[in-house]
Amino acid sequence: MTGTAGVKGIGVDAVDIERFRRSLLRTPSMRERLFTEVELAYVEPKADPVPSLAARFAAREAVMKAMGVGLGAFGFHEVWVSRAQSGEPSLVVTGSALVLAEQAGIERWHLSITHTALVAIAYVVAT
């Protein structure tokens, strides 16, 4: 396959980790508002869960960009990051986010997330 045949959208987002950390400290309820129980359980044992949470937030933003919709188009718990035993991340898309994806003809999601000490990045391709 060459070019972008079959690609319905591409989204990328970067989150400043220290800024995100300050937001979480300022508004502790933000964790439960933004992230699912599965995601919170995944990051709980980490010495510093904030970079992983920032990457998961970036994934949601990247999905919105891939679909061409803005913040508020769907709830934060309607798109979340799951991890296979191998460590491979994948997207779970439900509710109104799933409806929007189906309307756009999106059948599959491809996700890559990473972070450094300073920034978390998510890259999403919708096909």
C-alpha positions, 0 to 999 in steps of 0.5 A: 500500500502506498500513500494514504489510501484508506486513511480517514484521519491523522491526529497528533498531540503533545502535552507538557508534563510539568504543566499537566502535573500542576493541573492535576495538583490544582484540581485533584478531581481531574484524574477521575474526570479524565481517566478511566478506572483501568487507566488509573489502575495501570499508572498507580504502581508507577513511581511517577504516573503523570507522564503516562497520564499525560500520554493518555490525555494526548491520545484523546486529543489526537483522536479528536484531531483525527476525527476533525472534531473539537474538545467536547465532541465526546466525553473523556471516558468514551476514548481511552488507552488500553494495554496488551500484555505485550505492552502495545497500546490500543484505543478503546472507542465507545459511546458518542465517540464511536458513533462519530467514528462510524459516521466518518467511516473509521473502522480501525485505530492505530496508536503510538504514545511516548513520553520524555521527562518533559513532553508526552506525545500521542500519534493516531491514525484512523482507517 
